[in-house]
Amino acid sequence: MTVATETESAAEPRAEWLADFEAAARRPLATRLRYAFVHTYKPVLDDAPYRSFETMAEYRAWCAANLPAWLGYGPAV
């Protein structure tokens, strides 16, 4: 009896996930694309419209000096 209860409870999240997926698939493509991407503010990177560098070394030095480590643009460890 415990096995049947565990199987049923495991099936519930899957059924809910499948219903959500099918509802999303019925939406128009433009709507799906609008909700597909979440913008996350990235400090320093998002503060200027663009930046340009003469060399990759210059770019890497700028990243190491200006960007928070959690963004992942710093030197490889």
C-alpha positions as CSV (number, residue, x, y, z in Angstrom):
1,M,0.0,0.0,0.0
2,T,2.9,2.4,0.7
3,V,4.3,1.7,-2.8
4,A,1.1,2.8,-4.5
5,T,1.0,6.0,-2.4
6,E,4.6,6.9,-3.3
7,T,4.0,6.3,-7.0
8,E,0.8,8.4,-6.9
9,S,2.6,11.3,-5.1
10,A,5.5,11.1,-7.6
11,A,3.0,11.3,-10.5
12,E,1.3,14.4,-9.3
13,P,4.2,16.8,-9.9
14,R,4.8,15.3,-13.3
15,A,1.1,15.7,-14.3
16,E,1.3,19.4,-13.1
17,W,4.5,20.0,-15.1
18,L,2.9,18.4,-18.2
19,A,-0.2,20.6,-17.9
20,D,2.0,23.7,-17.6
21,F,4.0,22.6,-20.6
22,E,0.9,22.0,-22.7
23,A,-0.6,25.4,-21.7
24,A,2.7,27.1,-22.7
25,A,2.8,25.3,-26.0
26,R,-0.7,26.7,-26.9
27,R,0.5,30.3,-26.5
28,P,1.6,32.2,-29.6
29,L,5.3,32.2,-30.4
30,A,5.7,35.9,-29.7
31,T,4.3,35.4,-26.2
32,R,6.5,32.4,-25.4
33,L,9.6,34.4,-26.5
34,R,8.6,37.4,-24.4
35,Y,8.5,35.2,-21.3
36,A,11.4,33.0,-22.2
37,F,14.1,35.4,-21.2
38,V,14.5,37.0,-17.8
39,H,16.7,40.1,-17.7
40,T,19.1,40.2,-14.8
41,Y,20.9,43.5,-14.0
42,K,24.6,43.0,-14.2
43,P,26.5,45.7,-12.2
44,V,29.0,47.7,-14.3
45,L,28.3,45.7,-17.5
46,D,24.8,47.2,-17.9
47,D,25.8,50.7,-16.8
48,A,27.2,51.7,-20.3
49,P,25.7,51.2,-23.7
50,Y,28.9,49.7,-25.0
51,R,32.7,49.4,-24.4
52,S,35.5,48.7,-26.8
53,F,39.0,47.5,-26.3
54,E,42.0,47.3,-28.5
55,T,43.2,43.9,-27.3
56,M,41.8,40.9,-25.5
57,A,44.4,41.4,-22.8
58,E,43.1,45.0,-22.2
59,Y,39.5,43.6,-22.0
60,R,40.5,40.9,-19.5
61,A,42.4,43.4,-17.4
62,W,39.3,45.7,-17.3
63,C,37.1,42.8,-16.3
64,A,39.4,41.7,-13.5
65,A,39.6,45.3,-12.2
66,N,36.0,46.4,-12.6
67,L,33.6,43.4,-12.4
68,P,32.4,41.5,-9.4
69,A,33.8,38.0,-9.2
70,W,30.3,36.4,-9.1
71,L,29.7,37.5,-12.7
72,G,32.4,35.1,-13.8
73,Y,34.4,37.4,-16.1
74,G,37.5,37.4,-14.0
75,P,40.7,35.4,-14.5
76,A,40.3,31.6,-14.4
77,V,41.2,30.0,-11.1
